Amino acid sequence: MDLLSLCENQWVRPTEERVAWRDDRGIRLPRPFYDRLHSWDDLTAEGREGLNLFDWKFNRGVARQFVGVIQVGRYTIEILPKTAAVRDDAPLDKSRLVRERGNLVEMLRTSGLVTLRERGIAPQALRDVPLFEALLFLFASALLAELQQGSPRSYIRREENLTRWKGKLNAAKQTTRNLLHPERFYVNYSEFSPETPLTRILRAGVLVAKRYAAHPKTRRVLEDCVPWLGGLNNPVRSPDDVGVTFTRQTDRFKPVHDFSQQLLRQQVNAPVSGGAHIFTLLFDMNQVFEGYVTQLYREIAPQHGVHVIVQGSGQSEWLLYPRGEDKKGRGHHYLKPDILIRDASKKTPPVTVIDTKWKMVPAGKEATSDLYQLYAYAGQFGESTNILLYPCHVRDGDTHHLLHRLGFVHPHTLHDGPSKQSICSARLNVARDLTDRTVRDTLRKELCDLVFEHDLQPENESVIP
């Protein structure tokens, strides 16, 4: 497979040459592969706005906020996030490629979108291999580590016609099936077997991984997993073919099970013209950024006695209510703020609503739609501080504005007196090596200061070096 890498906002263009190549601002695909990618993207989006992976224009597709891997024939396109402090058209050189790839793997792991935890592997080591190879190696290493503690086994209920007694006799079927065969016994029994639905899902995941893994070390770890799974016979074709029920003994396999299902789902894609299939493993950077920030807040929450709520879970608030009903009634348009931080004891007023957006927005240029959304959260959840959190690209040593007070909620909308509910805009610098533990500690401190230590009184903005 030929690997081609590009970042968000860079483009794919067709070329009449027979081989793909990369220039400073994107990649050029041979016309047949370009047309196949374009057709597949339009087909899977089904005309729904915002679901295309690329913004297609005349002879050009600009990568949007979706990152990950797309395989088109013999070419593997690796789309990375833009976390460097450079222009969109800046060359993707070796050092930047390593940084972007490492940052994405770290954000995926932290956010939980790829719920794999490697053992004994330094995160920095995963930056030097292609993104898909790094994810497959994480999957193989995590699976082998769990299998070495014991393969998944469970009791399987069986019903058979045997020549020996085993389990419980099925009297009804014994009468109908064995009336002329008294030497046989139609029985029901349970067998402690490794042939479980979970094992079949893991086998299927290993099969897909073996098909696409190219690095010898990844393939070797996958091969080591095969004997523990009883070979690679009888896997599932679709993640919906079997249902897996987890127990206390098998719960540790859930992360590798989930990733196996991801591989299976992405393998079953709609065919494009000519019957060809395109394999993808893609993530929306809005979800990645939200999950990354959420996990960092979860890590600092206990020391501040707060509880972090994701997507309004368990917080029934609605945007609209029928006439005559209060906020306890059932309304319309369920509100789900990305991050809701509330006091763990529930004895003090709420703390903060945070709505994350993965887009580069200068201070004072926030989209009106983003402000409307945050205003609705402020009105219904009643938090005193409501923050739009964007990423930013700031070079080391530069000063950047972390928090900007945009104003207060209209005093006559929610309160009789002057409003104390502020609407703020903040930036989190992602132009750093996110795999570095020191950087992670710094990010946690900045996010902590954003919620618990900022001063919103007379200052118009808070400047943090």
HUDA-V603383 format. One line per field, one symbol per residue. ss: DSSP state (h for helix, s for strand, l for the rest). psi: psi as a letter, one per 20 degrees, with the letter a starting at -180 (. if undefined). Layout:
ss: ???
psi: ???
This chain:
ss: lsssssslllssssslllllsssllssssshhhhhhhhhhhhhhhllllllllssssllssssllsssssssllsssssslllllllllllllhhhhhhhhhhhhhhhhhhlllllllllllhhhhhhllhhhhhhhhhhhhhhhhhllllllssssssssslllllsslhhhhhhhlllllllssssssssslllhhhhhhhhhhhhhhhhlllhhhhhhhhhhhhhhlllllllllllllllllllllhhhhhhhhhhhhhhhhhlllllhhhlllsssssshhhhhhhhhhhhhhhhhhhhlssssslllllllssslllllllllllsssllllsssssllllllllssssssllllllllllhhhhhhhhhhhhhhlllsssssssslllllllsssssssssllhhhhlllllllsssssssslllllllhhhhhhhhhhhhhhhhllllllllssssl
psi: ppppqrrqirrpqqqiriqqrpahjbqpqqghhghgggggghghhkjppiiqhqopaokpoppbjpqcppoocjpopopqqojqmrrhjqqnrgghggggghgggghggghihnmpoqpjpphhhihjqqghhghhhgggggghhhhiipqpqrpppqororjqppcppngghgghhkhjmiiqpoqprppoqimrhgghghggggggghhiphphgghghghhhghhjkakqlrqhqiihqpppqahhihiigghgghghgggghhnrpqapijqqppqnqqphghggghghghhhhhighijkrppppkkpjnnqqhqqqpiqaiirpbqnppnqgpooqphikirqrfqppoqpnqooqpikqqhhghgghgggghhhjqhpppooqrropqpiqpqohppohaqqphigiqhapqjoqpqprppojlrniiphggghggggghghhgijqojehqhqppp.
